[in-house]
Every structure is written in C-alpha cells, then in structure tokens.
C-alpha cells in the first residue's frame, strides 16, 4: 500500500521509477489504481511490466505493477 500512496502523491509530476528488476523509467504519472501506476513516457510506445517487449506505436503510456516498484524519485 505504501507504493500506492507514494504514487498518488506524485501524480501529474515528473518522476524516475526504479523497479525490482533494475529497470529505470522516467515520465509523468498520469494515473494510479490499487494494482498499477500509469507513466507517460517520451519513447512513443505502450508497454506493460508483465509483458515487456510488446509495443504499439503512437501511444506513450507505460503500465507498471505497483508490486514491481522499488523506488520513486521526483525529477
């Protein structure tokens, strides 16, 4: 639950997110629900943390499971 509330406090702000697998993501948190955080990135594709590698051009939202988050920093 702590990751959920941290993401809510950072909503609509630019952040850097570190996940448990060592990946670093930068963008703006656009939404948060009880399971996921939605990050608008600059890379122009849609990804989910469960299915990394699938992309669909034209969109810019990265969906990360709250369970995979290790750290969030405002940038």
Secondary structure, 3 states (H helix, E strand, C coil): CHHHHHHHHCCCCEEEEEECCCCEEEEEEEEECCCEEEEECCCCCCEEHHHCCCCCCCCCEEEEEHHHEEEEEEC
